[in-house]
Amino acid sequence: MDEVDQLMLNAQLRDELEPYIDESVSRIDVRRMPLSQENEFLASMLAWEQAPAIPISHWFEPALALPHPDELDRDELHDCLWNAIERLHSKRIILECTDHLTDRELYKIIFRDILPCREKKVDLPRNFLHWRCFDDGDNDTWLRFYATPNERWQWEQETGLTAPLAENPPYPRHMPTRPPQDG
């Protein structure tokens, strides 16, 4: 796309974003951003504003429905879990911080928390939904299993408390991740 096309696209995106404009747009220093990158950013903002918030289970056709965890033996649950993880990844949903959970605990989070959760479905190739598999206020889990030494030190400085001992998570998994950004 040449410079004139980029300028025309920029004007169109800014017009379409006008009803949604708030301080987040003015905080972006577009003078440091190439026009194509600014357009990509504006397009992602517009997609976010226009995206429907629907249960994650309905991001799939047909809707993703999993068997109740209590209906599955260990092997069935393991297979259903990895199938669900791959299906979620196919919709650009990345599960993070799963290594402290048993397969059954992780499956229950997907079944009970993730699939019914209403999220904006932004259909852009670089857009990923990252889901941390512990509660926001669960500092103990984060500090024990996932925080870096620097993050642990910062937390201690901010709270005046001693962080729990760092541990290796008991259930290490090789989870699907976000692909590297292309140039």
One Martini backbone bead per residue (centre of mass of N, CA, C, O) as a GRO file, in nm:
protein
  183
    1MET     BB    1   0.096   0.037   0.025
    2ASP     BB    2   0.078   0.354  -0.026
    3GLU     BB    3   0.080   0.666   0.108
    4VAL     BB    4  -0.200   0.755   0.008
    5ASP     BB    5  -0.354   0.507   0.108
    6GLN     BB    6  -0.275   0.543   0.405
    7LEU     BB    7  -0.406   0.824   0.440
    8MET     BB    8  -0.695   0.737   0.367
    9LEU     BB    9  -0.721   0.521   0.584
   10ASN     BB   10  -0.672   0.704   0.824
   11ALA     BB   11  -0.920   0.885   0.781
   12GLN     BB   12  -1.131   0.662   0.795
   13LEU     BB   13  -1.063   0.555   1.078
   14ARG     BB   14  -1.106   0.823   1.230
   15ASP     BB   15  -1.403   0.854   1.154
   16GLU     BB   16  -1.503   0.577   1.275
   17LEU     BB   17  -1.382   0.653   1.573
   18GLU     BB   18  -1.513   0.915   1.681
   19PRO     BB   19  -1.737   0.791   1.883
   20TYR     BB   20  -1.479   0.650   2.065
   21ILE     BB   21  -1.317   0.874   2.157
   22ASP     BB   22  -1.036   0.909   2.375
   23GLU     BB   23  -0.748   0.928   2.563
   24SER     BB   24  -0.602   0.683   2.421
   25VAL     BB   25  -0.535   0.832   2.154
   26SER     BB   26  -0.367   1.079   2.276
   27ARG     BB   27  -0.132   0.883   2.400
   28ILE     BB   28  -0.042   0.844   2.116
   29ASP     BB   29   0.267   0.865   1.941
   30VAL     BB   30   0.252   0.914   1.601
   31ARG     BB   31   0.538   1.035   1.535
   32ARG     BB   32   0.677   0.733   1.607
   33MET     BB   33   0.482   0.619   1.383
   34PRO     BB   34   0.407   0.454   1.135
   35LEU     BB   35   0.137   0.466   0.936
   36SER     BB   36   0.083   0.159   0.924
   37GLN     BB   37   0.084   0.124   1.233
   38GLU     BB   38  -0.140   0.321   1.299
   39ASN     BB   39  -0.357   0.175   1.132
   40GLU     BB   40  -0.347  -0.087   1.289
   41PHE     BB   41  -0.429   0.037   1.556
   42LEU     BB   42  -0.699   0.163   1.465
   43ALA     BB   43  -0.824  -0.104   1.366
   44SER     BB   44  -0.817  -0.240   1.646
   45MET     BB   45  -0.998  -0.038   1.788
   46LEU     BB   46  -1.245  -0.073   1.607
   47ALA     BB   47  -1.281  -0.374   1.652
   48TRP     BB   48  -1.326  -0.353   1.955
   49GLU     BB   49  -1.576  -0.163   1.953
   50GLN     BB   50  -1.745  -0.372   1.748
   51ALA     BB   51  -1.733  -0.606   1.923
   52PRO     BB   52  -1.868  -0.877   2.054
   53ALA     BB   53  -2.004  -0.995   2.361
   54ILE     BB   54  -1.931  -1.337   2.412
   55PRO     BB   55  -1.926  -1.641   2.471
   56ILE     BB   56  -1.667  -1.845   2.414
   57SER     BB   57  -1.834  -2.095   2.323
   58HIS     BB   58  -1.951  -1.902   2.071
   59TRP     BB   59  -1.683  -1.897   1.888
   60PHE     BB   60  -1.812  -2.159   1.794
   61GLU     BB   61  -1.888  -2.403   1.521
   62PRO     BB   62  -2.020  -2.512   1.726
   63ALA     BB   63  -2.057  -2.487   2.030
   64LEU     BB   64  -1.857  -2.528   2.305
   65ALA     BB   65  -1.891  -2.850   2.462
   66LEU     BB   66  -1.839  -2.999   2.771
   67PRO     BB   67  -1.795  -3.228   2.977
   68HIS     BB   68  -1.839  -3.303   3.278
   69PRO     BB   69  -1.595  -3.367   3.503
   70ASP     BB   70  -1.755  -3.604   3.663
   71GLU     BB   71  -1.779  -3.790   3.382
   72LEU     BB   72  -1.461  -3.827   3.400
   73ASP     BB   73  -1.190  -3.980   3.362
   74ARG     BB   74  -0.863  -3.935   3.352
   75ASP     BB   75  -0.819  -3.994   3.044
   76GLU     BB   76  -1.060  -3.836   2.932
   77LEU     BB   77  -0.981  -3.567   3.052
   78HIS     BB   78  -0.712  -3.532   2.914
   79ASP     BB   79  -0.822  -3.534   2.624
   80CYS     BB   80  -1.028  -3.301   2.660
   81LEU     BB   81  -0.831  -3.089   2.748
   82TRP     BB   82  -0.644  -3.082   2.489
   83ASN     BB   83  -0.870  -3.021   2.298
   84ALA     BB   84  -0.952  -2.750   2.428
   85ILE     BB   85  -0.682  -2.608   2.406
   86GLU     BB   86  -0.667  -2.621   2.095
   87ARG     BB   87  -0.933  -2.479   2.038
   88LEU     BB   88  -0.866  -2.215   2.178
   89HIS     BB   89  -0.614  -2.155   2.008
   90SER     BB   90  -0.774  -2.135   1.734
   91LYS     BB   91  -0.901  -1.853   1.882
   92ARG     BB   92  -0.669  -1.702   2.035
   93ILE     BB   93  -0.631  -1.866   2.316
   94ILE     BB   94  -0.429  -1.812   2.604
   95LEU     BB   95  -0.290  -2.017   2.842
   96GLU     BB   96  -0.188  -1.923   3.168
   97CYS     BB   97  -0.077  -2.045   3.444
   98THR     BB   98  -0.099  -2.400   3.472
   99ASP     BB   99   0.134  -2.558   3.652
  100HIS     BB  100  -0.044  -2.571   3.938
  101LEU     BB  101  -0.241  -2.762   3.786
  102THR     BB  102  -0.437  -2.994   3.737
  103ASP     BB  103  -0.620  -3.127   3.499
  104ARG     BB  104  -0.890  -3.096   3.650
  105GLU     BB  105  -0.858  -2.798   3.730
  106LEU     BB  106  -0.827  -2.687   3.443
  107TYR     BB  107  -1.088  -2.796   3.327
  108LYS     BB  108  -1.274  -2.642   3.524
  109ILE     BB  109  -1.195  -2.361   3.426
  110ILE     BB  110  -1.292  -2.395   3.142
  111PHE     BB  111  -1.584  -2.485   3.207
  112ARG     BB  112  -1.661  -2.250   3.432
  113ASP     BB  113  -1.498  -1.976   3.322
  114ILE     BB  114  -1.433  -1.953   3.014
  115LEU     BB  115  -1.676  -2.041   2.832
  116PRO     BB  116  -1.896  -1.835   2.977
  117CYS     BB  117  -1.733  -1.597   2.909
  118ARG     BB  118  -1.759  -1.262   2.828
  119GLU     BB  119  -1.614  -1.164   2.518
  120LYS     BB  120  -1.439  -1.002   2.291
  121LYS     BB  121  -1.452  -1.064   1.939
  122VAL     BB  122  -1.149  -1.019   1.787
  123ASP     BB  123  -1.087  -1.039   1.428
  124LEU     BB  124  -0.751  -1.059   1.451
  125PRO     BB  125  -0.446  -1.203   1.389
  126ARG     BB  126  -0.294  -1.043   1.649
  127ASN     BB  127  -0.525  -1.130   1.835
  128PHE     BB  128  -0.513  -1.208   2.188
  129LEU     BB  129  -0.624  -1.412   2.451
  130HIS     BB  130  -0.527  -1.386   2.787
  131TRP     BB  131  -0.532  -1.656   3.037
  132ARG     BB  132  -0.518  -1.656   3.370
  133CYS     BB  133  -0.505  -1.947   3.601
  134PHE     BB  134  -0.577  -1.714   3.820
  135ASP     BB  135  -0.646  -1.506   4.050
  136ASP     BB  136  -0.575  -1.180   4.083
  137GLY     BB  137  -0.542  -1.203   4.418
  138ASP     BB  138  -0.322  -1.448   4.384
  139ASN     BB  139  -0.018  -1.404   4.509
  140ASP     BB  140   0.085  -1.678   4.596
  141THR     BB  141   0.093  -1.820   4.322
  142TRP     BB  142   0.260  -1.616   4.169
  143LEU     BB  143   0.507  -1.612   4.362
  144ARG     BB  144   0.574  -1.920   4.369
  145PHE     BB  145   0.557  -1.985   4.027
  146TYR     BB  146   0.593  -1.691   3.831
  147ALA     BB  147   0.772  -1.499   3.956
  148THR     BB  148   1.022  -1.309   3.950
  149PRO     BB  149   1.268  -1.194   4.138
  150ASN     BB  150   1.195  -0.897   4.082
  151GLU     BB  151   0.890  -0.919   4.143
  152ARG     BB  152   0.927  -1.014   4.432
  153TRP     BB  153   1.083  -0.768   4.532
  154GLN     BB  154   0.872  -0.554   4.461
  155TRP     BB  155   0.646  -0.669   4.637
  156GLU     BB  156   0.798  -0.637   4.904
  157GLN     BB  157   0.835  -0.329   4.885
  158GLU     BB  158   0.525  -0.256   4.860
  159THR     BB  159   0.418  -0.440   5.126
  160GLY     BB  160   0.632  -0.550   5.356
  161LEU     BB  161   0.654  -0.841   5.269
  162THR     BB  162   0.701  -1.187   5.247
  163ALA     BB  163   0.764  -1.401   5.023
  164PRO     BB  164   0.716  -1.684   4.913
  165LEU     BB  165   0.853  -1.948   4.819
  166ALA     BB  166   0.998  -2.062   4.553
  167GLU     BB  167   0.856  -2.277   4.295
  168ASN     BB  168   0.798  -2.548   4.125
  169PRO     BB  169   0.575  -2.655   3.932
  170PRO     BB  170   0.393  -2.966   3.944
  171TYR     BB  171   0.256  -2.917   3.621
  172PRO     BB  172   0.415  -2.927   3.358
  173ARG     BB  173   0.359  -2.750   3.044
  174HIS     BB  174   0.310  -2.745   2.686
  175MET     BB  175   0.183  -2.467   2.569
  176PRO     BB  176   0.026  -2.285   2.368
  177THR     BB  177   0.128  -2.006   2.172
  178ARG     BB  178   0.230  -1.728   2.052
  179PRO     BB  179   0.333  -1.621   1.777
  180PRO     BB  180   0.558  -1.470   1.624
  181GLN     BB  181   0.628  -1.170   1.516
  182ASP     BB  182   0.595  -1.011   1.228
  183GLY     BB  183   0.775  -0.749   1.075
   0.00000   0.00000   0.00000
